Amino acid sequence: MTPIRFAVAIVLIAFTAALSFAQKPDDKDGWVPLFNGKNLDGWTPKITGYEAGENFGNTFRVEDGVLKVNYEKYPAFDGKFGHLFYKEKFSHYRLRAEYRFTGEQCKGGPNWAIRNSGLMLHGQTPETMRKDQEFPVSIEVQLLGGNGKDPRTTANMCSPGTNIVLADKLFTTHCTNSMSKTFAGDQWVLVEVEVNGSGKIKHFINGEQVLEYDQPQLDPKDPDAAKILAKTGEKLLSEGTISLQSESHPVEFRKVEIKKLKQ
């Protein structure tokens, strides 16, 4: 090989290696941000009493690189439960987010919603929700902050319009607690969820597994879920939307990332 050809070959090898390295999503082992830190591009709000896409009171906003859920323009909460939906559906993935609760609950919010939010998984799309529907049919990773009085675990499971299998038994109770500790104050908490289609779902807090269950499925006794079941004929949930919850207490998200898993 001539010196010129050898030099060209070296350059090509270096360029190929650099390109291969650059193609790794953010060089984070497959993690891709859903929230870009700048705006709500790719996200659609759905607030009870309003059509999909209408962000009543500027409930969901981005300030200083943080996605905020706020109620400054609410005279009172008045049952305006909201959800912010990402544009795609997902099936097998790991989802992680950093969140914290701030300030005081909106006037008129229910007592159980103090320092309460959630990540909604395997959900319906915002366009298919009734105008007055409070929660999407979904599996909720319930996020709770300490109230200064009682133990309050986080990354619990709640099931609007759904059921799960827990410890090999069909679990129809609306919520079940995780094994996490209580996180008081306005501290940031890292929540992560591993979702395997209609199989196992695992919840993690700050890297520690705190809950596991499987076979997420529609509850035929729930009117909204029954409509979906009649349309699809599939009781088990193998995919769906991801949304962030607005339940009357201010909450912030500074990271929302996903890593797709092999099916």
Secondary structure, DSSP 8 states (H G I E B T S, - for coil): --HHHHHHHHHHHHHHHHHHHHTSGGGSTT-EESS-SS--TTEEEEETTS-TT--GGG-EEEETTEEEE--TT-S--TT--EEEEEEEEESEEEEEEEEEE-S---TT--GGGTTEEEEEEEE--GGGS-TT--S-SSEEEEEE---SSS---SSEEE-TTEEEEETTEEE-SSEE--S-----TT--EEEEEEEETTS-EEEEETTEEEEEEEEEEE-TTSHHHHHHHHHH---B---EEEEEEESSS-EEEEEEEEEE---
